[in-house]
Every structure is written in C-alpha cells, then in structure tokens.
Amino acid sequence: MLGKRSEFRLGERVAMLTAPFLSLALLGKLRRYRPIAAATVAQAMVAIAKESPRGPNVFEYDGMVTA
C-alpha cells in the first residue's frame, strides 16, 4: 500500500520507489499484488460501505481501482 507516513522506514521507502517498475511485471494472476495508493483503498472502502454487501467479502486490486 502506497502513501505518506509520519515515520521513516528505509525498506518501505525503497519499496515505494521500486513499486511502479515492479507492477509492470505483475500480470495475470499476479495483478492482484500490484501496489495501490492508500487513498484509493479508502475511497473503495467508503463506496463498498455505502452498498453494504452482506457476508464476508474480498475486494482485490481491480475491484478497488475501478470503484
């Protein structure tokens, strides 16, 4: 998950810088592991909460970036 943090973590910073390049290799079934912005996840959560689907649900990358 990509976004700003108040604390500095070197490993996370390196991962955030390499994430755009890594995501190019994540195709097919691996697409669900692409990095996603925290703001996008938050927007998807609000949209899903308004729909109030019943039961346990799993929303993957494609479901959140199009929400």
C-alpha positions in Angstrom: 0.0 0.0 0.0 1.4 3.3 -1.0 1.1 6.6 0.9 2.7 9.1 3.2 3.8 8.0 6.7 4.9 10.1 9.6 7.7 7.7 10.4 10.6 6.9 8.1 11.3 3.3 7.2 14.1 2.7 4.7 12.6 -0.7 3.4 9.2 0.9 2.8 10.8 3.9 1.1 12.8 1.6 -1.3 9.7 -0.5 -1.9 7.6 2.6 -2.8 10.3 3.8 -5.2 10.6 0.4 -7.0 6.8 -0.4 -6.9 5.9 1.3 -10.2 8.5 -0.7 -12.0 7.6 -3.9 -10.2 4.0 -3.5 -11.0 4.8 -3.8 -14.7 5.8 -7.4 -14.2 2.7 -8.3 -12.2 0.4 -9.6 -14.9 -2.4 -12.2 -15.0 -3.0 -13.8 -11.6 -0.2 -11.7 -10.0 -2.0 -8.5 -10.9 -3.8 -8.6 -7.5 -0.5 -7.9 -5.8 0.1 -4.6 -7.5 0.8 -1.6 -5.3 -2.1 0.6 -4.6 -2.5 4.0 -3.0 -3.9 4.2 0.5 -6.3 6.9 -0.7 -7.7 4.6 -3.4 -8.3 1.9 -0.8 -10.1 4.4 1.4 -12.3 5.6 -1.4 -13.2 2.0 -2.3 -14.0 1.2 1.4 -16.4 4.1 1.5 -18.1 3.1 -1.7 -18.4 -0.5 -0.6 -19.7 0.5 2.8 -22.5 2.5 1.2 -23.5 -0.6 -0.8 -23.4 -2.6 2.4 -22.9 -6.1 0.9 -23.8 -8.9 3.2 -21.4 -11.5 4.4 -17.6 -11.7 4.2 -16.2 -10.0 1.1 -12.8 -9.8 -0.6 -12.0 -6.9 -2.9 -8.9 -7.2 -4.9 -6.8 -4.6 -6.8 -9.1 -4.3 -9.9 -12.2 -4.0 -7.8 -10.7 -1.1 -5.9 -9.1 0.9 -8.7 -12.4 0.9 -10.6 -14.6 1.7 -7.6 
